[in-house]
Amino acid sequence: MSALLAMAFGEYMEFYYTYLMKQWHHMTPGKFVFILMTVAVIGFIMMRSSTKRI
């Protein structure tokens, strides 16, 4: 049973890796800007909510 689960998990991971690599290699400038802005907003929110101690 665990071998079957491991095989299924491996196939899912391979599928998503292939999908993400296709998206990455065929990324338009608009998609790239969206990713950069998302990372910037998440980073800004995380830095604002952190504690202010030195």
N, C-alpha and C positions, 0 to 999 in steps of 0.2 A: 504494500500500500504506500509506504513512504517513497519507494522508487518511482511510483506513478506520479505522486505529488511533486517530487523533485523534477521529473521530466516535464510535467505540465508547467511548473514554475519557470524552468529553463526556456521553454518555448515562448511563454509570455514575455520574459525578459528579452529574448532575441527579437521578438516582434516589435516591442516598444523601442528597443535600441535602433533597429533598422528604420522604423518610422521617424524617430527623432533625428537620425542622421540625414535622412532624405529631406526633412524640413529644414535642417541647418544648412545643407549644401544648396538648397534652392530658396534661400531667404531673400526677400525683397528689402530694400532700404526701409520701407515703412514698418515691416515686422521687426527689423533690427532696432529701430528707434523705440518701438513699443517695448521691447525687452529691456533696453537701457533705462527707459523712463520708469518701468515697473521696479527694477532693481533699485533705482535712485529713490523712489517713493518709499519702498519698504525699508531701505536703509535709513532714510530720514526719520520715519516713524519709530524705528527701533532705537535710534540715537536719542530722540526726544523723550522717549519713555524710560530711558535708563536713569539710574540714580546719579545725582550730581555731587559726587565726592571726589576729592583729590587724593 
